[in-house]
């Protein structure tokens, strides 16, 4: 089952399952945005729009998702909140944007969902301007962490919803022009993490 088909099926009940569990960490992650006036901010994998209520005003927001059914829900949320956000169908592993376009990119629960996290992360870095930031909220294994149960269930659960075997340090290791500003526990005893990165000038 393709990722688009999977999340088309999930769309009607996604908020019921995910919103309550992740609302606090989402809000705390987005508090890190600070003053965003004049910024171009991208949310790849915006899903049903659960981040939208916590976005500060003043930026130009762009939301992208692979699944039209999820975007339809996000569009309704944006309309009810009167948040100006440009929404479009797109693949986080092959983003339809010019390099260096965005000041900030928000990756909430997307790197552990896409089939190829390395490609999605590389695309994120590509479309981020030098000096820009990446805000991440997601679940990761740490380098050398055995986590046998998470690795065992990954082949099944990754087809239904999300991956449980992504090691963030392996993604970061491909990009030596990124600086880690923050890496702190967010949820589930540190399985979910708040990570903030800065793209250095080269």
TAGI-V332290 format. One record per pair of residues at least 24 apart in sequence whose ideal C-beta (glycine too) atoms are under 10 Angstrom apart, sorted by the first residue. I is the first residue (numbers start at 1). J is the second residue. D is the distance in whole Angstrom. If there is no record, write none. Layout:
I&J&D / I&J&D
This chain:
1&159&6 / 1&160&8 / 2&66&9 / 2&67&10 / 2&115&9 / 2&159&10 / 3&45&10 / 3&66&6 / 3&67&8 / 3&91&9 / 3&92&10 / 3&93&10 / 3&113&7 / 3&114&7 / 3&115&7 / 3&158&10 / 3&159&9 / 3&161&10 / 4&65&9 / 4&66&5 / 4&67&5 / 4&68&8 / 4&69&9 / 4&70&9 / 4&89&9 / 4&91&9 / 5&67&9 / 6&66&10 / 6&67&8 / 6&113&9 / 6&158&10 / 6&159&7 / 6&160&7 / 6&161&7 / 6&162&10 / 7&45&9 / 7&47&8 / 7&48&9 / 7&65&8 / 7&66&7 / 7&67&4 / 7&68&10 / 7&69&7 / 7&70&6 / 7&113&8 / 7&161&8 / 8&66&10 / 8&67&6 / 8&68&8 / 8&69&5 / 8&70&8 / 9&67&10 / 9&69&9 / 9&160&9 / 10&47&9 / 10&48&9 / 10&67&9 / 10&69&9 / 10&70&8 / 10&160&9 / 10&161&7 / 11&47&9 / 11&48&7 / 11&67&7 / 11&68&9 / 11&69&4 / 11&70&5 / 11&71&9 / 11&72&8 / 11&73&6 / 12&48&10 / 12&69&8 / 12&73&9 / 14&47&7 / 14&48&5 / 14&50&8 / 14&67&10 / 14&69&9 / 14&70&7 / 14&73&8 / 14&161&9 / 15&47&9 / 15&48&6 / 15&49&9 / 15&50&7 / 15&73&8 / 15&77&9 / 17&161&9 / 18&47&8 / 18&48&8 / 18&50&7 / 18&109&8 / 18&161&10 / 19&48&8 / 19&50&6 / 21&187&8 / 21&188&9 / 21&192&10 / 22&50&7 / 22&51&10 / 22&108&8 / 22&109&7 / 22&137&8 / 22&186&9 / 22&187&7 / 22&192&8 / 23&50&7 / 23&53&9 / 23&54&9 / 24&186&9 / 24&187&8 / 25&108&9 / 25&109&10 / 25&137&6 / 25&138&10 / 25&185&10 / 25&186&4 / 25&187&5 / 25&188&10 / 25&192&6 / 25&193&10 / 25&194&7 / 26&50&6 / 26&51&6 / 26&52&10 / 26&53&9 / 26&54&6 / 26&106&10 / 26&108&6 / 26&109&9 / 26&137&7 / 26&186&9 / 27&51&9 / 27&53&8 / 27&54&5 / 28&54&9 / 28&137&9 / 28&184&10 / 28&186&7 / 28&187&10 / 28&194&7 / 29&54&8 / 29&106&8 / 29&107&10 / 29&108&7 / 29&135&6 / 29&136&8 / 29&137&5 / 29&186&7 / 29&194&6 / 29&195&9 / 29&196&9 / 30&54&4 / 30&55&6 / 30&56&8 / 30&106&7 / 30&108&9 / 30&135&7 / 30&137&9 / 31&56&9 / 31&135&10 / 32&104&10 / 32&106&10 / 32&133&8 / 32&135&6 / 32&181&9 / 32&182&8 / 32&194&8 / 32&196&6 / 33&58&10 / 33&59&8 / 33&104&7 / 33&106&8 / 33&133&9 / 33&135&7 / 34&104&10 / 34&133&10 / 35&59&9 / 36&60&9 / 36&61&9 / 36&103&8 / 36&104&7 / 38&103&8 / 39&102&8 / 39&103&4 / 39&104&6 / 39&132&9 / 39&133&10 / 40&97&10 / 40&101&6 / 40&102&5 / 40&103&5 / 40&104&8 / 40&105&10 / 40&127&10 / 40&129&8 / 40&132&9 / 41&85&9 / 41&102&6 / 41&103&6 / 41&104&5 / 41&105&7 / 41&106&7 / 41&132&10 / 41&133&10 / 41&135&9 / 42&86&10 / 42&92&10 / 42&95&8 / 42&97&7 / 42&101&8 / 42&102&5 / 42&103&9 / 42&104&8 / 42&105&5 / 42&106&7 / 42&107&9 / 42&124&8 / 42&127&7 / 42&128&8 / 42&132&10 / 42&134&10 / 43&74&9 / 43&85&8 / 43&87&9 / 43&102&10 / 43&104&10 / 43&105&8 / 43&106&5 / 43&107&8 / 43&108&7 / 43&110&9 / 43&135&10 / 44&90&8 / 44&91&9 / 44&92&4 / 44&93&9 / 44&95&7 / 44&97&9 / 44&102&10 / 44&105&7 / 44&106&8 / 44&107&7 / 44&108&9 / 44&110&6 / 44&111&10 / 44&114&9 / 44&120&7 / 44&123&8 / 44&124&7 / 44&127&9 / 45&70&9 / 45&90&9 / 45&91&10 / 45&92&5 / 45&106&9 / 45&107&7 / 45&108&7 / 45&109&7 / 45&110&3 / 45&111&9 / 45&113&7 / 45&114&8 / 45&120&8 / 46&70&8 / 46&71&7 / 46&73&10 / 46&74&5 / 46&75&10 / 46&77&10 / 46&78&9 / 46&85&8 / 46&87&7 / 46&88&10 / 46&90&10 / 46&106&9 / 46&108&9 / 46&110&9 / 47&71&9 / 47&73&8 / 47&74&7 / 47&108&8 / 47&109&8 / 47&110&8 / 47&113&9 / 48&72&9 / 48&73&4 / 48&74&6 / 48&75&10 / 48&76&9 / 48&77&7 / 49&73&6 / 49&74&3 / 49&75&8 / 49&76&8 / 49&77&4 / 49&78&6 / 49&79&10 / 49&80&9 / 49&81&9 / 49&83&9 / 49&85&8 / 49&87&9 / 50&74&9 / 50&77&8 / 50&108&8 / 50&109&9 / 51&77&9 / 51&85&10 / 51&106&7 / 51&108&6 / 51&109&10 / 51&135&10 / 51&137&9 / 52&77&5 / 52&78&6 / 52&80&9 / 52&81&6 / 52&83&6 / 52&85&7 / 53&77&8 / 53&80&9 / 53&81&6 / 53&83&8 / 55&81&9 / 55&83&6 / 55&85&8 / 55&106&9 / 57&82&10 / 57&83&8 / 57&84&9 / 59&84&9 / 59&85&9 / 59&103&8 / 59&104&8 / 60&84&7 / 60&85&8 / 60&86&8 / 60&102&10 / 60&103&9 / 61&85&4 / 61&86&7 / 61&87&9 / 61&104&10 / 61&106&9 / 62&86&5 / 62&87&8 / 62&88&8 / 62&90&10 / 62&97&8 / 62&101&9 / 62&102&8 / 62&105&10 / 62&127&10 / 63&87&5 / 63&88&8 / 63&90&9 / 63&106&9 / 64&88&6 / 64&89&7 / 64&90&4 / 64&91&8 / 64&92&7 / 64&95&7 / 64&96&8 / 64&97&8 / 64&110&10 / 65&89&7 / 65&90&7 / 65&91&9 / 65&92&9 / 65&110&9 / 66&90&7 / 66&91&6 / 66&92&7 / 66&93&9 / 66&110&10 / 66&113&9 / 66&114&9 / 91&119&9 / 91&120&9 / 91&123&9 / 92&116&9 / 92&117&9 / 92&119&8 / 92&120&4 / 92&121&9 / 92&123&7 / 92&124&8 / 93&117&9 / 93&118&9 / 93&119&4 / 93&120&5 / 93&121&9 / 93&122&9 / 93&123&6 / 94&119&8 / 94&120&9 / 94&123&7 / 95&120&9 / 95&123&5 / 95&124&8 / 95&126&8 / 95&127&6 / 96&127&9 / 97&123&9 / 97&126&9 / 97&127&5 / 97&128&10 / 98&126&9 / 98&127&7 / 99&123&10 / 99&125&10 / 99&126&5 / 99&127&6 / 99&128&9 / 99&129&9 / 100&126&8 / 100&127&7 / 100&128&7 / 100&129&4 / 100&130&7 / 100&131&10 / 100&132&8 / 100&199&9 / 101&126&9 / 101&127&5 / 101&128&8 / 101&129&7 / 101&132&9 / 102&127&6 / 102&128&6 / 102&129&6 / 102&132&6 / 102&133&10 / 102&134&10 / 103&128&8 / 103&129&6 / 103&131&8 / 103&132&5 / 103&133&8 / 104&128&8 / 104&129&9 / 104&132&6 / 104&133&5 / 104&134&8 / 104&135&7 / 104&196&10 / 105&129&10 / 105&132&7 / 105&133&8 / 105&134&5 / 105&135&7 / 105&136&9 / 105&197&9 / 105&199&9 / 106&133&9 / 106&134&8 / 106&135&5 / 106&136&8 / 106&137&8 / 107&134&6 / 107&135&7 / 107&136&5 / 107&137&7 / 107&138&7 / 107&195&9 / 107&197&10 / 108&135&8 / 108&136&8 / 108&137&5 / 108&138&7 / 109&136&10 / 109&137&7 / 109&138&6 / 109&139&8 / 109&162&8 / 109&192&9 / 110&136&9 / 110&137&9 / 110&138&7 / 110&162&10 / 111&136&7 / 111&137&10 / 111&138&5 / 111&139&9 / 111&140&8 / 111&162&10 / 111&163&8 / 111&166&6 / 111&168&8 / 111&171&7 / 111&195&10 / 112&138&5 / 112&139&5 / 112&140&7 / 112&141&10 / 112&154&10 / 112&158&9 / 112&161&10 / 112&162&5 / 112&163&5 / 112&164&7 / 112&165&9 / 112&166&5 / 112&168&9 / 112&192&9 / 113&138&8 / 113&158&9 / 113&161&7 / 113&162&5 / 113&163&7 / 113&166&9 / 114&162&10 / 114&163&8 / 114&166&9 / 115&158&8 / 115&159&10 / 115&163&8 / 117&163&7 / 117&165&10 / 117&166&5 / 117&167&9 / 117&168&9 / 117&170&9 / 117&171&6 / 118&166&9 / 118&170&8 / 118&171&6 / 118&174&7 / 120&171&9 / 121&166&10 / 121&168&9 / 121&170&10 / 121&171&5 / 121&172&8 / 121&174&8 / 121&175&8 / 121&178&10 / 121&197&10 / 122&171&9 / 122&174&7 / 122&175&8 / 124&171&10 / 124&175&10 / 124&197&9 / 124&199&10 / 125&171&10 / 125&172&10 / 125&174&9 / 125&175&5 / 125&177&8 / 125&178&7 / 125&197&9 / 125&199&7 / 126&199&10 / 128&178&9 / 128&197&9 / 128&198&9 / 128&199&5 / 129&199&7 / 129&201&10 / 130&177&8 / 130&198&9 / 130&199&5 / 130&200&7 / 130&201&5 / 130&202&7 / 131&198&7 / 131&199&7 / 131&200&8 / 131&201&6 / 132&197&9 / 132&198&7 / 132&199&5 / 133&179&10 / 133&181&7 / 133&196&6 / 133&197&7 / 133&198&6 / 133&199&8 / 134&178&8 / 134&181&9 / 134&195&8 / 134&196&7 / 134&197&4 / 134&198&8 / 134&199&7 / 135&181&10 / 135&182&9 / 135&194&8 / 135&195&8 / 135&196&6 / 135&197&8 / 136&168&8 / 136&171&10 / 136&182&10 / 136&183&9 / 136&186&9 / 136&193&7 / 136&194&7 / 136&195&4 / 136&196&7 / 136&197&7 / 137&186&6 / 137&187&8 / 137&192&7 / 137&193&8 / 137&194&6 / 137&195&8 / 138&162&9 / 138&163&10 / 138&166&8 / 138&168&8 / 138&186&9 / 138&191&10 / 138&192&7 / 138&193&7 / 138&194&9 / 138&195&8 / 139&163&9 / 139&164&7 / 139&166&8 / 139&168&9 / 139&186&9 / 139&187&8 / 139&188&7 / 139&190&10 / 139&191&5 / 139&192&5 / 139&193&8 / 140&164&10 / 140&165&9 / 140&166&5 / 140&167&6 / 140&168&4 / 140&169&8 / 140&170&9 / 140&171&9 / 140&183&10 / 140&190&9 / 140&191&8 / 140&192&8 / 140&193&6 / 140&195&8 / 141&165&6 / 141&166&7 / 141&167&5 / 141&168&8 / 141&169&9 / 141&170&9 / 141&191&8 / 142&167&7 / 142&168&8 / 142&169&7 / 142&190&9 / 142&191&10 / 142&193&9 / 143&167&6 / 143&168&9 / 143&169&4 / 143&170&7 / 143&172&10 / 143&173&9 / 144&169&9 / 145&169&10 / 145&191&10 / 147&191&9 / 150&191&8 / 164&191&9 / 168&193&7 / 168&195&7 / 172&197&8 / 175&199&8 / 175&200&10 / 176&200&9 / 176&202&9 / 177&201&8 / 177&202&5
